[in-house]
Amino acid sequence: MSLLDYEKRFASLRMNRGGANKSPHKVAMLQAVMDLVESGDVTNNRFYFNGDLKRQFTERFQALASPSDRNNPHLPFFHLRSEGFWHHKTRPGQQEPYDQLTTSTSQGVINAHIDHVFLDDELFELLGNQFARELLRSSLLTSLDETSIRDLLQPERGGWDWLECEFLVHDYVTMLEKHLVGAAYSKAAHRRALQPRLNNRSEGSIEYKHQNVSAVLLELGLPYIPGYKPAFNYQQQLKQVVLSYLAGHQKVVDDVNLVADQVVGESDHHDWAWETVFDPEPPERIPHVAEGRPSYLAKRIDFSERERRNRQLGESAEKFVLRMEKQRLIAENRPDLAAEVEWSSEKRGDGLGYDIRSFDALGDQERFLEVKATKSGKYQPFFISENERSFSIEFSEAFRLYRVYDFGLASRFFILPGAIEQHVHLMPQNYRARF
């Protein structure tokens, strides 16, 4: 569901009529919910029928009510469920009696049967944005046409408005889906097609905004399009549009997840040469960003975590690097060393701190290679164990991390020599609990 979808639904609430007037109860309740989000009193997608909500409802209700209206917040708290975006979480053991309810006759009915309310995930994300919130507040009172919506959401000094960001994010995800399955697409053609919907912005401006989307996805641990290098100086509104889009498109997320888990066969790389797949420029350090994650993403699959667990993907990438290493040594006139390259994790098991033992062709010294693979881009985060980190420090002269990216599509890799923490920010993901 997009912002415009919710605008239409807010503008056409099912409301009772008292004579010539519509009951303001649902409007006041939704305004109260938005107030609690805006003030920071509610930071997760749970709204309880408590004193804060009732006080905020009363304030909004008094501004809207006619003399015949009664301050009964339990009524909209219950009946907003008919709108499709307002969901009740019942108390334990109360599902069956709740299912029999057709109305709430008192606050006691709410307290007995309903623990809290939660909204559609994408709606909750939208409420975190000032412009989207103002649009939805206005739509509760009047129906707006698209011109009025654009006037309301247009930022100052020619900045991107919410609707432009929605068009762009949808286009980006469309390209990402094509990229992950290896389907042909033209980024330039996509940019040109977008221009009429983006106030005829320049192709350069659109391309940079696509890079901003890559940065947002990267922060969330999601795949991004390798051809759009992440650019992190994005507007916060863009991140909120991305979060709203992901929350409202579960099937898209599931489809991308399915493709990201597919393993590339070894045969895909038989004719590839070192010089065509080796990337001599490791990623530059990007700004350290907080990994704040909205509550709904906990229900989604973390693609990087999925890849970490996918041993088949790792094995396929290790075979690829094994072949490239032997090819490198043969090209450097050391077929004797190429014959001794060992797939150590396969022969001796995991836990060594590295996957492949290879050699420096000039000095005959051993090299210990750890392989990390992703089907996403060059800047995609990866997981490294404490054992691998410690090994990279103890054997820093010989240790190399081979980062394989865009694997199976246009496979490339770069090399990080020495201790891992010289090159990346390390963030704890697991803890050992001891008594």
C-alpha positions, -999 to +999 in steps of 0.1 A: +000+000+000+014+034-010+008+068+007-019+076-018-037+044-010-039+053+026-049+088+017-079+075-001-088+051+027-085+078+054-106+101+032-134+075+030-137+061+065-169+043+074-186+066+099-219+067+116-242+097+110-260+116+137-285+135+118-267+156+091-233+152+108-208+123+106-195+109+138-160+123+145-149+094+167-128+075+142-111+107+130-103+118+165-088+083+173-066+083+143-055+118+150-047+108+185-026+079+173-006+102+149+000+126+178+015+098+199+038+088+171+048+124+164+056+131+201+077+100+204+054+085+231+049+055+208+080+041+190+068+006+182+037-005+164+015-010+195-012+013+208-027+005+242-061+017+254-045+037+282-046+071+298-022+087+272-043+075+242-076+085+259-063+120+268-051+126+233-084+113+219-104+137+242-084+167+230-089+159+194-126+149+199-135+181+217-122+201+187-145+181+163-175+171+182-210+186+180-232+190+211-248+156+205-216+136+203-204+117+233-168+112+244-166+074+240-131+064+229-138+027+233-161+029+202-135+039+176-109+018+193-131-012+185-148-002+153-118+010+134-111-027+128-135-025+099-111-002+080-086-030+072-055-013+085-064-013+123-058-047+139-066-060+174-043-082+194-066-101+217-057-111+253-047-147+260-077-170+261-100-143+247-100-150+210-133-169+210-154-144+230-138-116+210-149-132+178-185-130+191-183-092+196-201-069+172-194-037+192-179-024+224-205-013+249-180+000+274-143+005+282-145-027+302-152-047+270-119-034+255-099-041+287-113-076+289-107-087+253-081-065+236-045-062+247-035-035+221-040-023+185-014-025+158-015-009+123-004-021+089+034-021+091+037+003+061+011+026+076+031+028+108+062+037+089+043+064+070+032+080+103+068+085+112+072+110+083+061+146+089+048+152+053+030+119+051+014+125+085+002+159+075-013+145+043-031+118+062-043+143+088-058+164+060-073+134+043-093+126+074-111+159+070-113+163+032-105+144+001-075+158-018-067+154-055-032+146-067-023+183-074-032+192-038-013+162-025+018+173-044+014+208-031+013+195+005+042+171+001+065+193-019+097+201+001+113+235+000+139+245-026+131+219-051+138+188-030+122+155-038+087+150-026+073+118-012+055+107-043+086+111-064+105+089-039+077+063-041+080+061-079+118+059-078+119+032-051+093+011-070+115+014-101+146+005-082+131-027-067+119-037-102+155-035-115+168-053-084+145-082-091+157-084-126+193-082-115+190-110-091+177-134-117+201-123-144+174-107-166+185-080-190+175-044-182+188-009-190+194+015-162+194+044-187+161+033-201+146+031-166+159+066-158+143+081-190+110+064-183+110+079-148+116+115-158+080+124-166+069+111-132+098+130-114+091+165-125+115+160-154+146+158-132+179+152-149+192+116-154+221+124-132+198+134-104+178+103-108+209+081-109+222+096-076+189+090-059+191+054-070+225+053-053+208+067-022+184+038-023+213+014-024+227+030+008+194+025+026+191-011+016+226-017+026+220-003+060+191-027+064+212-057+054+193-061+021+206-067-014+212-038-036+220-032-073+258-033-077+257-008-105+244+018-081+273+025-056+258+034-022+256+071-015+249+077+022+240+114+023+203+108+016+173+126+030+156+108+059+124+109+040+138+086+014+146+060+040+110+062+053+097+057+018+119+026+014+107+012+048+071+019+039+075+002+005+092-029+020+065-032+047+038-031+021+052-055-004+058-088+014+056-108-018+084-087-034+105-093-003+098-130-004+106-132-041+139-115-037+146-137-007+140-168-028+163-157-056+190-146-032+191-181-018+195-198-051+230-213-055+251-208-086+266-239-101+304-243-105+301-247-143+290-211-146+327-200-142+346-225-163+357-200-190+364-171-167+399-157-163+416-141-133+421-108-151+384-105-159+370-112-124+397-098-101+388-063-088+420-045-077+402-018-058+386-029-025+357-008-013+365+025+003+354+029+039+318+041+041+304+061+070+295+040+100+257+041+102+234+031+130+216-001+122+182+010+135+156-014+123+119-009+123+099-035+142+083-050+111+117-060+096+122-085+124+095-105+106+114-104+074+144-125+063+178-109+068+194-117+035+230-114+047+222-138+076+205-161+051+236-161+029+258-168+060+238-199+067+238-210+031+267-235+031+260-244-006+266-208-017+299-207+003+311-240-012+303-228-047+323-196-041+352-215-026+354-238-057+354-206-078+383-191-058+401-224-058+401-225-096+411-188-098+441-194-075+454-223-095+449-203-127+469-174-111+498-195-101+499-212-135+499-178-152+529-168-130+548-199-141+543-219-109+523-250-119+541-268-091+525-245-065+491-247-083+491-284-078+495-280-041+467-255-036+444-271-010+407-267-003+413-269+034+377-264+046+366-293+024+396-316+033+400-308+070+367-292+080+355-258+091+370-240+121+405-235+107+401-198+104+405-200+066+391-220+036+419-224+011+457-227+015+475-212-015+509-196-021+528-165-030+543-173-064+574-152-058+585-162-024+568-196-021+552-185+012+518-199+022+487-178+019+456-186+039+424-175+021+390-170+037+362-168+011+331-147+017+304-146-011+273-127-019+250-124-049+247-087-041+271-058-045+306-049-035+296-031-003+273-058+010+282-065+047+294-100+055+297-122+087+330-132+101+336-155+131+357-147+161+380-176+150+385-161+116+391-126+130+417-140+155+434-160+127+436-130+105+455-111+133+478-140+142+487-148+106+483-113+092+513-116+068+498-146+051+460-140+055+438-129+026+401-124+026+386-130-008+353-112-011+333-126-040+304-103-050+277-103-077+283-140-076+270-160-105+257-129-124+288-110-133+311-125-106+339-104-093+361-105-062+385-082-044+412-091-018+416-077+018+451-086+030+461-089+067+440-084+098+403-080+089+398-051+112+422-030+092+396-028+064+361-030+079+340-019+109+333-049+131+300-050+149+290-076+175+262-099+164+263-127+190+273-130+227+283-159+248+263-161+280+281-174+311+270-179+347 
